[in-house]
Amino acid sequence: MSAKCRRSVSLRRLFHFPSRQKLGTPRRPLGRLAHLARMNGIMHPFPGLEPVLTTSELAAHLGVPVQTIHDLRHTGRGPRGFRVGRELRYRVSEVQEWLAQLEQTNEEARDGERVQS
């Protein structure tokens, strides 16, 4: 048994008495980007707070591996984020600005290739 299981009472109960413990109601599988549909500010549970994405949510939204997000941040080309405990979070507005910059850079590069041709 790992140290984490030894410290956590609920995990000990789960592993020692698996037939007695229920893990809660199973979640219905949603569409790949369903979590972003609720981020328009209207359905946000705390009005005034901007919604944020975790690294895995951002990677799923962009359709890339999580490691790609980490690599982009390491090279200074990724979105700005901040830490909450151990987890990185990304403001939705900053992700949108970052994506707009990427699109603009790609358009400029494409236009530059047309001029040279």
C-alpha positions as CSV (number, residue, x, y, z in Angstrom):
1,M,0.0,0.0,0.0
2,S,1.4,3.4,-0.9
3,A,2.0,6.2,1.6
4,K,-0.8,8.2,0.1
5,C,-3.3,5.3,0.8
6,R,-1.9,4.9,4.4
7,R,-2.5,8.6,5.1
8,S,-5.9,8.9,3.6
9,V,-8.8,7.4,5.7
10,S,-11.1,7.3,2.7
11,L,-8.6,5.6,0.5
12,R,-7.9,3.0,3.3
13,R,-11.6,2.3,3.6
14,L,-11.8,1.9,-0.2
15,F,-8.9,-0.5,-0.5
16,H,-9.6,-2.5,2.7
17,F,-13.4,-2.8,2.2
18,P,-14.0,-2.4,-1.6
19,S,-17.4,-4.0,-1.6
20,R,-18.8,-1.6,1.1
21,Q,-17.5,1.7,-0.4
22,K,-19.2,3.4,-3.4
23,L,-17.3,5.8,-5.5
24,G,-20.2,8.1,-6.1
25,T,-22.4,8.5,-9.1
26,P,-20.7,7.9,-12.4
27,R,-20.4,10.9,-14.6
28,R,-22.0,10.9,-18.0
29,P,-19.4,11.2,-20.7
30,L,-19.7,14.6,-22.3
31,G,-18.5,15.8,-25.6
32,R,-14.8,16.6,-25.9
33,L,-15.3,20.4,-25.6
34,A,-18.5,20.4,-23.5
35,H,-16.8,21.9,-20.5
36,L,-16.0,25.0,-22.6
37,A,-19.6,25.6,-23.5
38,R,-20.3,26.6,-19.9
39,M,-17.5,29.1,-19.8
40,N,-19.4,32.0,-21.3
41,G,-19.8,33.8,-17.9
42,I,-23.5,33.3,-17.6
43,M,-23.4,29.7,-16.2
44,H,-20.2,30.3,-14.2
45,P,-20.9,29.4,-10.5
46,F,-19.1,32.4,-9.2
47,P,-20.0,35.6,-11.1
48,G,-17.1,38.0,-11.4
49,L,-14.5,35.2,-11.4
50,E,-13.0,34.4,-14.8
51,P,-13.1,30.7,-15.6
52,V,-9.8,28.9,-15.9
53,L,-8.6,25.7,-17.5
54,T,-6.2,23.1,-16.3
55,T,-3.3,21.9,-18.5
56,S,-5.2,18.7,-19.4
57,E,-8.4,20.6,-20.2
58,L,-6.4,23.1,-22.4
59,A,-4.6,20.2,-24.2
60,A,-8.0,18.4,-24.8
61,H,-9.5,21.7,-26.1
62,L,-6.5,22.1,-28.6
63,G,-6.4,18.4,-29.4
64,V,-2.7,18.1,-28.5
65,P,-0.9,16.0,-25.8
66,V,-0.3,17.6,-22.4
67,Q,3.4,17.4,-23.0
68,T,3.0,19.8,-25.9
69,I,1.6,22.5,-23.6
70,H,4.5,22.0,-21.2
71,D,7.0,22.2,-24.0
72,L,5.5,25.4,-25.4
73,R,5.6,27.0,-21.9
74,H,9.2,25.9,-21.4
75,T,10.3,27.5,-24.6
76,G,8.3,30.7,-23.8
77,R,5.9,30.2,-26.7
78,G,2.9,28.9,-24.6
79,P,0.0,30.6,-22.9
80,R,0.6,32.4,-19.6
81,G,-0.5,30.4,-16.7
82,F,-0.3,30.4,-12.9
83,R,0.0,27.8,-10.3
84,V,-2.7,26.8,-7.8
85,G,-0.9,24.3,-5.6
86,R,0.8,21.9,-7.9
87,E,-1.6,22.4,-10.8
88,L,-1.1,25.0,-13.6
89,R,-4.2,27.0,-14.5
90,Y,-4.9,29.2,-17.6
91,R,-7.3,32.0,-17.8
92,V,-9.7,31.5,-20.7
93,S,-9.2,35.1,-21.9
94,E,-5.4,34.7,-21.9
95,V,-5.7,31.4,-23.9
96,Q,-7.9,33.2,-26.4
97,E,-5.3,36.1,-26.8
98,W,-2.5,33.5,-27.1
99,L,-4.4,31.7,-29.9
100,A,-5.1,35.0,-31.7
101,Q,-1.4,35.8,-31.6
102,L,-0.6,32.3,-33.0
103,E,-3.1,32.9,-35.8
104,Q,-1.7,36.3,-36.6
105,T,1.9,35.0,-36.6
106,N,0.8,32.1,-39.0
107,E,-0.9,34.6,-41.3
108,E,2.1,36.9,-41.4
109,A,4.4,33.9,-42.2
110,R,2.0,32.7,-44.9
111,D,1.9,36.2,-46.4
112,G,5.7,36.5,-46.3
113,E,5.9,33.2,-48.2
114,R,3.5,34.5,-50.9
115,V,5.6,37.6,-51.4
116,Q,8.8,35.7,-51.8
117,S,7.3,33.3,-54.3
